[in-house]
Amino acid sequence: MHTLNLGILAHVDAGKTSLTERLLHTAGVIDEIGSVDDGSTRTDSLALERQRGITIKSAVVSFAVDDTTVNLIDTPGHPDFIAEVERVLNVLDGAVLVVSAVEGVQAQTRVLMRTLRRLRIPALIFVNKVDRGGARDGAVLRGIAEKLTPAVLAMGRVEGPGGPGARCVPYTGADTGFTDRLTELLADHDDALLDAYVRDAASLPYHRLREELAAQTGRALVHPVYFGSAITGAGVDALVAGVRELLPAARGDGAGPVSGTVFKVERGPGGERTAYVRMFSGTVRVRDRLAFGRDDRRTEGKVTGISVFDQGSAVSGPEVGAGRIAKLQGLTGIRIGDPVGVPDTARPRRWFAPPTLESVVVPRPPANRGELHIALARLAEQDPLIDLRQDDVRDEVSVSLYGEVQKEVIQATLAEEFGIGVTFRETTTICLERPDGSGAAHEIIEQDGNPFLATIGLRVDPAPAGSGISYRLEVELGSMPFSLMRAVEDTVKETLAQGIHGWQVTDCVVTLTRSGYWPRQSHSHATFDKSMSSTAGDFRDLTPLVLMDALKRAGTTVYEPVHRFRLELPADLLGPVLPVLARLRAVPGTPAPHGAVCVLEGEVPAARIHELQQRLPALTRGEGVLESGFARYLPVVGTPPDRPRTDRDPLHRKEYLLRTVRGVAAGEQPR
């Protein structure tokens, strides 16, 4: 029995959850098709999903197609929940990208297709809703070729689109127009096939073309397009046949070393964690001790239960092997994104931009602050990118966001699952800081008022955009005990969470240039004396002070997130819209007229995109269509915004530590 881990991806409301229901029904897993509107679908199990009619969390179901078990993963379509999609991409063997035959290619469709192609994930395209009024099969196919990829091929035709009787007729080898288009598409990627086609196109047997189509689809070179309706079932049998024939099954050595990744975590009624794991190699059995986690969190636990997916549900089993998806119990402390077994360092961790918005969460009543923090910590287990940020000075907690819908969902989840009412303050933009140049600083034991038994020298250098933070040594690794070395490195990364202006510092190289310590010692015939011996605490306290001095000398620039936008609007309204874009600090390109419609592309600060979305209907008589997505970070124009600081901020920490330690040494009372 083979396994295929298949993702269903789409822009919101394209019908992917309805397609999931139809696939389960076609495979005989369910007797009755659930409805998104009625909240009766198999994969939208959360109460909030059923109320809103949207997918918020990824869900796994399974069905069998001949000798293949398909683990189907339904993903959110709304861009505010793109983090859920990102985690799923890491476990897929193939995907079905759903496009609406009415709305056509939309903003999120483009983002998803670019990512699928960049990761070379084999993908079929399913044009859904051919039975709906306004369905445009030919125009949508042209839009796919123009906006997503030209390497597409329609696998059938639609008869009677736009009505409940719409039929989808698959092409066969007897359709010469189809075989000609198929041959030309495949020949673009196969010189031998091109040579045979040029010499004698009629000599190419149809079965060879189908085999080559499967091979090139499996290498993500071409993308077959199917038409149909998830509601009526039209075209779904052809899609299932395409999934079986054209998408490659999972591969992996069940006898090899254990290696997998966690893409989802749930909590049971008793608070115990259940990890959804995709196995890439090896076999995990109940009662095995399994290593998991990253870097300093690397640990191990005993697997107490395993459930694998079979015919629509998770079934307890004794083991899970390579290529499968399973739910593992017993691994205390496991998190989303954790590798299990041997980490696969070749797999990238991120494909989409991080959240660019944040907001303070305010409990109602204020006495619920403690319960709020516990509840948000539980939500962060399921979505680490909400990135809780505690400000103990103001007694506030903030979260990172992708958009306003995500904020509403967090608010509703806190109310329904935890009984906590909350409001949000105004959403603000998350900026970042990058060093302007190089800067160095150092502190030496017992010199210049250094109150700590530690010598540390650090240099900060700028690095290419997008490279993140690197840490290097210019001292011998054995010049200090490993625990002290590790204390410096860990504290450097923690300190860079808040730079000179309070924002995360990134794209830099931090180098340890000096080190020194006093070995563990005591007075004669006495016990250990802290006043004579360096500890990791000395290095954790001194590192932020030295690093911030170095960062000040290097200088930093605050960068704000910028979105790329594409705006379609009536050509006669371009004049009134341009001044509004200018006031929003947008930088539009050259307008491209297309008859009565004008297309305008450009960049706009992420902080202004929500205002643009709100004003667009009134500006364009309701005819404007806006697509936008994160593009890059650019320096802030004018005075850079300072992020509110916390008591953990290194600048405040430096002032407090030096005042306290040096003041006590001088005989003052600590404040």
For each residue, the residues with C-beta under 8 A, 3 or more apart:
1: 67 68 69
2: 67 68 69 249 250
3: 68 69 70 71 93 249 250 323 324
4: 68 69 70 71 93 94 243 247 248 249 250
5: 71 73 91 92 93 94 250 278 323 325
6: 70 71 72 73 92 93 94 95 96 243 247
7: 72 73 75 88 89 92 94 95 96 121
8: 16 17 19 20 72 73 74 75 95 96 98
9: 16 75 77 85 95 96 97 98 112 116
10: 14 15 16 77 97 98 99 108 109 112
11: 14 77 99 100 103 106 107 108 109 112
12: 54 76 77 78 79 108
13: 54 77 100 103
14: 10 11 77 98 99 100 103 106 109 128 129
15: 10 18 19 98 100 128 129 230 231
16: 8 9 10 19 20 55 74 75 77 96 98 128
17: 8 20 21 36 41 43 44 55 74
18: 15 21 22 33 35 36 41 128 230 231
19: 8 15 16 22 23 96 98 126 128 230 236
20: 8 16 17 23 24 41 42 43 61 72 74
21: 17 18 24 25 30 33 34 41 42 43 230
22: 18 19 25 26 33 230 231 233 236
23: 19 20 26 27 63 72 236 239 240
24: 20 21 27 29 30 42 61 63 72 312
25: 21 22 28 29 30 31 32 33 233
26: 22 23 233 236 237 240
27: 23 24 63 64 65 70 240
28: 25 63
29: 24 25 61 62 63 311 312
30: 21 24 25 33 34 42 312
31: 25
32: 25
33: 18 21 22 25 30
34: 21 30 38 40 41 42
35: 18 38 39 40 41
36: 17 18 39 41 44 53
37: 53
38: 34 35
39: 35 36 44 49 50 51 53
40: 34 35 50
41: 17 18 20 21 34 35 36 44 50
42: 20 21 24 30 34 45 59 61 312
43: 17 20 21 55 59 61 74
44: 17 36 39 41 49 50 54 55 59 74
45: 42 49 59
46: 49 50 56 57
47: 50 51 416
48: 51 52 56 409 412 413 416
49: 39 44 45 46 52 53 54 55 56 57
50: 39 40 41 44 46 47 53
51: 39 47 48
52: 48 49 56 409
53: 36 37 39 49 50
54: 12 13 44 49 76 77 78
55: 16 17 43 44 49 58 59 74 75 76 77 78 81
56: 46 48 49 52 76 81 84 409
57: 46 49 76 84 264 382
58: 55 73 74 75 76 84 85 87 88 263 264
59: 42 43 44 45 55 73 74
60: 71 72 73 264 276 309 314 325
61: 20 24 29 42 43 71 72 74 309 312 313
62: 29 69 70 71 72 309 310 311 312 313
63: 23 24 27 28 29 69 70 72 311 312
64: 27 68 69 70 311
65: 27 68 70 240 243 244
66: 244
67: 1 2
68: 1 2 3 4 64 65 244 249
69: 1 2 3 4 62 63 64 309 310
70: 3 4 6 27 62 63 64 65 243
71: 3 4 5 6 60 61 62 309 324 325
72: 6 7 8 20 23 24 60 61 62 63
73: 5 6 7 8 58 59 60 88 91 92
74: 8 16 17 20 43 44 55 58 59 61
75: 7 8 9 16 55 58 84 85 88
76: 12 54 55 56 57 58 81 82 84 85
77: 9 10 11 12 13 14 16 54 55 108
78: 12 54 55 81 108 405
79: 12 82 107 108 111 402 403 629
80: 401 402 403 404 405 406 409
81: 55 56 76 78 84 85 402 406
82: 76 79 85 86 111 352 402
83: 86 87 352 355 383 385 402
84: 56 57 58 75 76 81 87 88 383
85: 9 58 75 76 81 82 88 89 112 352
86: 82 83 89 90 350 351 352
87: 58 83 84 90 91 263 264 336 337
88: 7 58 73 75 84 85 91 92 263
89: 7 85 86 92 115 116 119 121 351
90: 86 87 261 263 278 347
91: 5 73 87 88 261 263 278 325
92: 5 6 7 73 88 89 95 121
93: 3 4 5 6 122 247 248 249 250
94: 4 5 6 7 121 122 123 124 243 247 248
95: 6 7 8 9 92 116 121 122 123 124
96: 6 7 8 9 16 19 123 124 125 126 239 243
97: 9 10 109 112 113 116 123 124 125 126 223
98: 8 9 10 14 15 16 19 125 126 128
99: 10 11 14 104 105 109 125 126 127 128 140 144
100: 11 13 14 15 103 104 106 127 128 129 140
101: 104 127 128 129 130 132 135 136 137 140 161 227
102: 129 132 133 134 135 136
103: 11 13 14 100 106
104: 99 100 101 136 139 140 143
105: 99 109 110 140 143 144 147 148
106: 11 14 100 103 109 110 627
107: 11 79 110 111 566 627 628 629
108: 10 11 12 77 78 79 111 112
109: 10 11 14 97 99 105 106 112 113 147 148
110: 105 106 107 113 114 147 148 627 629
111: 79 82 107 108 114 115 352 629
112: 9 10 11 85 97 108 109 115 116
113: 97 109 110 116 117 123 148 149
114: 110 111 117 118
115: 89 111 112 118 119 351 352
116: 9 89 95 97 112 113 119 121 123 220
117: 113 114 120 149 220
118: 114 115 351
119: 89 115 116 351
120: 117 219 220
121: 7 89 92 94 95 116 220
122: 93 94 95 217 218 219 220 246 247 248
123: 94 95 96 97 113 116 220 223
124: 94 95 96 97 217 223 224 225 226 239 242 243 246 247
125: 96 97 98 99 144 148 152 223 224 225 226
126: 19 96 97 98 99 225 226 227 228 235 239
127: 99 100 101 130 137 140 141 144 225 226 227 228
128: 14 15 16 18 19 98 99 100 101 228 229 230
129: 14 15 100 101 102 132 135 229 230 231
130: 101 127 135 137 158 161 162 166 168 227 228 229 234 235
131: 135 161 162 163 164 165 166 229 231 232 234
132: 101 102 129 135 162 229
133: 102 162 163
134: 102 162
135: 101 102 129 130 131 132 158 161 162 166
136: 101 102 104 139 140 161
137: 101 127 130 140 141 157 158 161 227
138: 141 142
139: 104 136 142 143
140: 99 100 101 104 105 127 136 137 143 144
141: 127 137 138 144 145 152 154 225
142: 138 139 145 146
143: 104 105 139 140 146 147 148
144: 99 105 125 127 140 141 147 148 149 152 225
145: 141 142 148 149 150 152
146: 142 143 150
147: 105 109 110 143 144
148: 105 109 110 113 125 143 144 145 152 223
149: 113 117 144 145 152 223
150: 145 146
151: 185 188 221 222 223
152: 125 141 144 145 148 149 222 223 224 225
153: 181 182 185 222 223 224 225
154: 141 157 171 225 227
155: 170 171 224 225 226 238 242
156: 168 169 170 171 226 227 235 238
157: 137 154 168 169 171 227
158: 130 135 137 161 166 167 168 169 227
159: 166 167 168 169
160: 163 165 166 167
161: 101 130 131 135 136 137 158 166
162: 130 131 132 133 134 135 166
163: 131 133 160 166
164: 131 232
165: 131 160
166: 130 131 135 158 159 160 161 162 163 229 232 234
167: 158 159 160 234
168: 130 156 157 158 159 226 227 228 229 234 235 238
169: 156 157 158 159
170: 155 156 238
171: 154 155 156 157 175 178
172: 175 178
173: 179 206 209
174:
175: 171 172 178 179
176: 179 180
177: 180 181
178: 171 172 175 181 182
179: 173 175 176 182 183 206 209
180: 176 177 183 184 201
181: 153 177 178 184 185
182: 153 178 179 185 186 209 213
183: 179 180 186 187 193 197 201 204 209
184: 180 181 187 188 197
185: 151 153 181 182 188 222
186: 182 183 189 190 193 209 212 213 216 222
187: 183 184 190 193 194 197
188: 151 184 185 194
189: 186 216 221 222
190: 186 187 193 194 212 216
191: 194 195
192: 195 196
193: 183 186 187 190 196 197 204 212
194: 187 188 190 191 197 198
195: 191 192 198 199
196: 192 193 199 200 203 204
197: 183 184 187 193 194 201 204
198: 194 195 201
199: 195 196 203
200: 196 203 204
201: 180 183 197 198 204
202:
203: 196 199 200
204: 183 193 196 197 200 201 208 209
205: 208 209
206: 173 179 209 210
207: 210 211
208: 204 205 211 212
209: 173 179 182 183 186 204 205 206 212 213
210: 206 207 213 214 245
211: 207 208 214 215
212: 186 190 193 208 209 215 216
213: 182 186 209 210 216 217 222 224 246
214: 210 211 217 218 245 246
215: 211 212 218 219
216: 186 189 190 212 213 219 221 222
217: 122 124 213 214 220 221 222 223 224 246 247
218: 122 214 215 246 247 248
219: 120 122 215 216
220: 116 117 120 121 122 123 217 223
221: 151 189 216 217
222: 151 152 153 185 186 189 213 216 217
223: 97 123 124 125 148 149 151 152 153 217 220
224: 124 125 152 153 155 213 217 242 246
225: 124 125 126 127 141 144 152 153 154 155
226: 124 125 126 127 155 156 168 235 238 239 242
227: 101 126 127 130 137 154 156 157 158 168 235
228: 126 127 128 130 168 233 234 235 236 238 239
229: 128 129 130 131 132 166 168 232 233 234 235 236
230: 15 18 19 21 22 128 129 233 236
231: 15 18 22 129 131
232: 131 164 166 229
233: 22 25 26 228 229 230 236 237
234: 130 131 166 167 168 228 229
235: 126 130 156 168 226 227 228 229 238 239
236: 19 22 23 26 228 229 230 233 239 240
237: 26 233 240 241
238: 155 156 168 170 226 228 235 241 242
239: 23 96 124 126 226 228 235 236 242 243
240: 23 26 27 65 236 237 243 244
241: 237 238 244 245
242: 124 155 224 226 238 239 245 246 247
243: 4 6 65 70 94 96 124 239 240 246 247
244: 65 66 68 240 241 247
245: 210 214 241 242
246: 122 124 213 214 217 218 224 242 243
247: 4 6 93 94 122 124 217 218 242 243 244
248: 4 93 94 122 218 251
249: 2 3 4 68 93 323
250: 2 3 4 5 93 322 323 324
251: 248 322 323
252: 256 279 280 281 282 321 322 323
253: 256 281 282 322
254: 281 282 283 321 322 323
255: 282 283
256: 252 253 259 281 282 322
257: 281 282 341 342
258: 279 281 282 283 284 290 340 341 342
259: 256 279 280 281 282 339 340 341 342 343 344
260: 277 278 279 280 282 284 339 340 341
261: 90 91 277 278 280 337 338 339 340 344 347
262: 265 275 276 277 292 334 335 336 337 338 339 340
263: 58 87 88 90 91 276 277 278 336 337
264: 57 58 60 87 275 276 336 382
265: 262 273 274 275 276 334 335 336 381 382
266: 273 274 276 382
267: 271 272 273 274 378 381
268: 271 272 273 274
269:
270:
271: 267 268
272: 267 268 329
273: 265 266 267 268 329 331 332 333 334 381
274: 265 266 267 268 327 328 329
275: 262 264 265 327 328 329 331 334 338 340
276: 60 262 263 264 265 266 325 326 327
277: 260 261 262 263 284 320 325 326 327 328 340
278: 5 90 91 260 261 263 324 325
279: 252 258 259 260 282 283 284 320 321 322 323 324 325 326
280: 252 259 260 261 322 323 344
281: 252 253 254 256 257 258 259 322 342
282: 252 253 254 255 256 257 258 259 260 279 321 322 341 342
283: 254 255 258 279 319 320 321 322
284: 258 260 277 279 288 290 303 306 319 320 326 328 340 341
285: 288 303 306 318 319
286: 303 304 305 306 318 319
287: 302 303 304
288: 284 285 302 303
289: 300 301 302 303
290: 258 284 300 301 302 303 328 331 340 341
291: 298 299 300 340 341
292: 262 298 299 300 301 331 334 338 339 340 341
293: 297 298 299 333 334 335 338 339
294: 297 298 337 338 339 343
295: 298
296: 486 490
297: 293 294 333 335 338
298: 291 292 293 294 295
299: 291 292 293 333
300: 289 290 291 292
301: 289 290 292 330 331 332 333 334
302: 287 288 289 290 330
303: 284 285 286 287 288 289 290 306 328 329 330 331
304: 286 287 329 330
305: 286 316 327 328 329 330
306: 284 285 286 303 316 317 318 319 320 326 327 328 329
307: 314 315 316 317 326 327
308: 314 315 317 320 324 325 326 327
309: 60 61 62 69 71 312 313 314 315 325 326
310: 62 69 313 314 315
311: 29 62 63 64
312: 24 29 30 42 61 62 63 309
313: 61 62 309 310
314: 60 307 308 309 310 327
315: 307 308 309 310
316: 305 306 307
317: 306 307 308 320 326
318: 285 286 306
319: 283 284 285 286 306
320: 277 279 283 284 306 308 317 324 326 328
321: 252 254 279 282 283 324
322: 250 251 252 253 254 256 279 280 281 282 283
323: 3 5 249 250 251 252 254 279 280
324: 3 71 250 278 279 308 320 321
325: 5 60 71 91 276 277 278 279 308 309
326: 276 277 279 284 306 307 308 309 317 320
327: 274 275 276 277 305 306 307 308 314
328: 274 275 277 284 290 303 305 306 320 331 334 340
329: 272 273 274 275 303 304 305 306
330: 301 302 303 304 305
331: 273 275 290 292 301 303 328 334 340
332: 273 301
333: 273 293 297 299 301
334: 262 265 273 275 292 293 301 328 331 338 340
335: 262 265 293 297 338 381 384
336: 87 262 263 264 265 381 382 383 384
337: 87 261 262 263 294 349 384
338: 261 262 275 292 293 294 297 334 335
339: 259 260 261 262 292 293 294 342 343 344
340: 258 259 260 261 262 275 277 284 290 291 292 328 331 334
341: 257 258 259 260 282 284 290 291 292
342: 257 258 259 281 282 339
343: 259 294 339
344: 259 261 280 339 347
345:
346:
347: 90 261 344
348: 351
349: 337
350: 86 354
351: 86 89 115 118 119 348
352: 82 83 85 86 111 115 630
353: 356 561 629 630
354: 350 385 400 430
355: 83 358 385 386 387 400 401 402 430
356: 353 402 429 430 561 606 630
357: 400 401 402 403 427 428 429 430 606
358: 355 389 398 399 400 401 427 428 429 430
359: 398 399 401 407 424 425 426 427 428
360: 396 397 398 424 425
361: 372 376 397 398 399 410 422 424
362: 366 396 422 423 424 425
363: 366 367 368 369 371 372 420 421 422
364: 368 421 422 423
365: 368
366: 362 363 369
367: 363
368: 363 364 365 371 372 420 421
369: 363 366 372 373 395 397
370: 373 374
371: 363 368 374 375 418 420
372: 361 363 368 369 375 376 397 414 420 422
373: 369 370 376 377 388 390 397
374: 370 371 377 378
375: 371 372 378 379 414 417 418 420
376: 361 372 373 379 380 386 388 397 399 414
377: 373 374 380 381 388
378: 267 374 375 381 382 418
379: 375 376 382 383 386 410 413 414
380: 376 377 383 384 386 387 388
381: 265 267 273 335 336 377 378 384
382: 57 264 265 266 336 378 379
383: 83 84 336 379 380 386
384: 335 336 337 380 381 387
385: 83 354 355 400
386: 355 376 379 380 383 399 400 401 410
387: 355 380 384 399 400
388: 373 376 377 380 397 398 399
389: 358 397 398 399 400 646
390: 373 396 397 646
391: 394 395 396 397 398 644 646 647
392: 395 646 647 648
393: 645 646 647
394: 391 644
395: 369 391 392
396: 360 362 390 391
397: 360 361 369 372 373 376 388 389 390 391
398: 358 359 360 361 388 389 391
399: 358 359 361 376 386 387 388 389 410
400: 354 355 357 358 385 386 387 389 430
401: 80 355 357 358 359 386 404 406 407 427
402: 79 80 81 82 83 355 356 357 406
403: 79 80 357 406 407
404: 80 401 407 408 427 610
405: 78 80 408 409
406: 80 81 401 402 403 409 410
407: 359 401 403 404 410 411 424 427
408: 404 405 411 412
409: 48 52 56 80 405 406 412 413
410: 361 379 386 399 406 407 413 414
411: 407 408 414 415 422 423 424
412: 48 408 409 415 416
413: 48 379 409 410 416 417 418
414: 372 375 376 379 410 411 417 418 420 421 422
415: 411 412 418 419 420 421 422
416: 47 48 412 413
417: 375 413 414
418: 371 375 378 413 414 415
419: 415
420: 363 368 371 372 375 414 415
421: 363 364 368 414 415
422: 361 362 363 364 372 411 414 415
423: 362 364 411
424: 359 360 361 362 407 411 427
425: 359 360 362
426: 359
427: 357 358 359 401 404 407 424 610
428: 357 358 359 607
429: 356 357 358 560 561 605 606 607
430: 354 355 356 357 358 400 503 561
431: 501 503 558 559 560 561 633 636 640 641 643
432: 503 504 505 506 558 559 633
433: 499 500 501 503 504 505 506 556 557 558 559
434: 462 465 505 506 507 508 556 557 559
435: 438 439 460 461 462 505 507 508 551 554 555 556
436: 462 554 555 556 557
437: 462 554 555
438: 435 459 460 461 462 554
439: 435 459 460 549 550 551 552 553 554 555
440: 457 458 459 460 513 550 553
441: 457 458 546 547 549 550 553
442: 455 456 457 458 513 514 546
443: 447 448 450 452 454 455 456 457 542 545 546
444: 447 448 450 455 514 516
445: 450 452 453 454 455 516 517 518 534
446: 450
447: 443 444 450
448: 443 444
449: 658 662
450: 443 444 445 446 447 454 542
451: 657 658 661 662 665
452: 443 445 538 539 541 542 661
453: 445 517 518 533 534 535 538
454: 443 445 450 484 516 517 534 538 539 541 542
455: 442 443 444 445 514 515 516 517
456: 442 443 488 512 514 515 539 542 543 546
457: 440 441 442 443 512 513 514 515 546
458: 440 441 442 492 510 511 512 513 543 546 547 550
459: 438 439 440 474 510 511 513 550
460: 435 438 439 440 508 509 510 547 550 551 554
461: 435 438 508 509 510 511 554
462: 434 435 436 437 438 507 508 509 554
463: 467 468 470 507 508 509
464: 467 507
465: 434 507 632 633
466: 507
467: 463 464 470 507
468: 463 506 507
469: 493 496 505 506 507 508 509 510
470: 463 467 508 509 510
471: 489 492 493 509 510 511 512
472: 509 510 511 512
473: 476 477 511 512
474: 459 511 512 513
475: 479 480 512 513 514 515
476: 473 479
477: 473 485
478:
479: 475 476 515 516
480: 475 484 485 515 516 517
481: 484 485 517
482: 485 486
483: 486 487 536
484: 454 480 481 487 488 515 517 534 536 539
485: 477 480 481 482 488 489 512 515
486: 296 482 483 489 490 536
487: 483 484 490 491 536 537 539 540 543
488: 456 484 485 491 492 512 515 539 543
489: 471 485 486 492 493 512
490: 296 486 487 493 494 540
491: 487 488 494 495 539 540 543 544 547
492: 458 471 488 489 495 496 510 543 547
493: 469 471 489 490 496 497
494: 490 491 497 544
495: 491 492 498 543 544 547 548 650
496: 469 492 493 499 504 505 506 508 510 547
497: 493 494 504 505
498: 495 502 503 504 505 643 645 646 648 649 650 651
499: 433 496 502 503 504 505 551 556
500: 433 548 551 552 555 556 651
501: 431 433 556 558 640 641 642 643
502: 498 499 642 643 644 645 649
503: 430 431 432 433 498 499 558 643
504: 432 433 496 497 498 499
505: 432 433 434 435 469 496 497 498 499 508 551 556
506: 432 433 434 468 469 496
507: 434 435 462 463 464 465 466 467 468 469
508: 434 435 460 461 462 463 469 470 496 505
509: 460 461 462 463 469 470 471 472
510: 458 459 460 461 469 470 471 472 492 496 547
511: 458 459 461 471 472 473 474
512: 456 457 458 471 472 473 474 475 485 488 489 515
513: 440 442 457 458 459 474 475
514: 442 444 455 456 457 475
515: 455 456 457 475 479 480 484 485 488 512
516: 444 445 454 455 479 480
517: 445 453 454 455 480 481 484 534 538 539
518: 445 453 521 532 533 534
519: 533 534
520: 528 533
521: 518 528 529 532 533
522: 526 527 528 529 532 533
523: 526 529 532
524:
525:
526: 522 523 529
527: 522
528: 520 521 522 533
529: 521 522 523 526 532 533
530: 533 535
531:
532: 518 521 522 523 529
533: 453 518 519 520 521 522 528 529 530
534: 445 453 454 484 517 518 519 538 539
535: 453 530 538 539
536: 483 484 486 487 539 540
537: 487 540 541
538: 452 453 454 517 534 535 541 542
539: 452 454 456 484 487 488 491 517 534 535 536 542 543
540: 487 490 491 536 537 543
541: 452 454 537 538 544 545 657
542: 443 450 452 454 456 538 539 545 546
543: 456 458 487 488 491 492 495 539 540 546 547
544: 491 494 495 541 547 548 650 653 654
545: 443 541 542 548 549 650 653 654 657 658
546: 441 442 443 456 457 458 542 543 549 550
547: 441 458 460 491 492 495 496 510 543 544 550 551 650
548: 495 500 544 545 551 552 650 651 654
549: 439 441 545 546 552 553
550: 439 440 441 458 459 460 546 547 553 554
551: 435 439 460 499 500 505 547 548 554 556
552: 439 500 548 549 555
553: 439 440 441 549 550
554: 435 436 437 438 439 460 461 462 550 551
555: 435 436 437 439 500 552
556: 433 434 435 436 499 500 501 505 551
557: 433 434 436 635 636 640
558: 431 432 433 501 503 635 636 640 641
559: 431 432 433 434 633 634 635 636
560: 429 431 605 606 607 633 634 635 636
561: 353 356 429 430 431 605 606 630 632 633
562: 603 604 605 606 630 631 632 633 634
563: 603 604 605 606 609 628 629 630 631
564: 601 602 603 628 629 630 631
565: 586 601 602 603 604 609 612 626 627 628
566: 107 599 600 601 626 627 628
567: 577 599 600 601 616 624 625 626 627
568: 597 598 599 600 624 625
569: 573 574 577 597 598 600 619 620 623 624 625
570: 573 596 597 598 620 621 623 624
571: 574 593 595 596 597 598
572: 575 596
573: 569 570 576 577 619 620 621 624
574: 569 571 577 578 591 598 600
575: 572 578
576: 573 579 580 619
577: 567 569 573 574 580 581 600 619 620 624
578: 574 575 581 582 588
579: 576 582 583
580: 576 577 583 584 612 615 619
581: 577 578 584 586 588 602 604 612
582: 578 579 585 586
583: 579 580
584: 580 581 604 605 608 611 612
585: 582 604 605 608 637
586: 565 581 582 602 603 604 605 608 612
587: 602 603 604
588: 578 581 591 600 601 602
589: 600 601 602
590:
591: 574 588 598 599 600
592: 598 599 600 601
593: 571 597 598 599
594: 597 598 599
595: 571
596: 570 571 572
597: 568 569 570 571 593 594
598: 568 569 570 571 574 591 592 593 594
599: 566 567 568 591 592 593 594
600: 566 567 568 569 574 577 588 589 591 592
601: 564 565 566 567 588 589 592
602: 564 565 581 586 587 588 589
603: 562 563 564 565 586 587 631 634
604: 562 563 565 581 584 585 586 587 608 609 612 628
605: 429 560 561 562 563 584 585 586 608 609
606: 356 357 429 560 561 562 563 609 630
607: 428 429 560
608: 584 585 586 604 605 611 612
609: 563 565 604 605 606 612 613 628
610: 404 427 613 614
611: 584 608 614 615
612: 565 580 581 584 586 604 608 609 615 616 626
613: 609 610 616 626
614: 610 611
615: 580 611 612 618 619
616: 567 612 613 619 620 624 626
617: 620 621 622 624
618: 615
619: 569 573 576 577 580 615 616 624
620: 569 570 573 577 616 617 623 624
621: 570 573 617
622: 617
623: 569 570 620
624: 567 568 569 570 573 577 616 617 619 620
625: 567 568 569
626: 565 566 567 612 613 616
627: 106 107 110 565 566 567
628: 107 563 564 565 566 604 609
629: 79 107 110 111 353 563 564
630: 352 353 356 561 562 563 564 606
631: 562 563 564 603
632: 465 561 562
633: 431 432 465 559 560 561 562
634: 559 560 562 603
635: 557 558 559 560
636: 431 557 558 559 560 639 640 641
637: 585
638:
639: 636
640: 431 501 557 558 636
641: 431 501 558 636
642: 501 502 645
643: 431 498 501 502 503
644: 391 394 502
645: 393 498 502 642 649 651 652
646: 389 390 391 392 393 498 649 652
647: 391 392 393 652 653
648: 392 498 652 653
649: 498 502 645 646 652 653
650: 495 498 544 545 547 548 653 654
651: 498 500 548 645 654 655
652: 645 646 647 648 649 655 656
653: 544 545 647 648 649 650 656 657
654: 544 545 548 650 651 657 658
655: 651 652 658 659
656: 652 653 659 660
657: 451 541 545 653 654 660 661
658: 449 451 545 654 655 661 662
659: 655 656 662 663 671
660: 656 657 663 664 670 671
661: 451 452 657 658 664 665
662: 449 451 658 659 665 666
663: 659 660 666 668 669 670 671
664: 660 661 667 668 670
665: 451 661 662
666: 662 663
667: 664
668: 663 664
669: 663
670: 660 663 664
671: 659 660 663
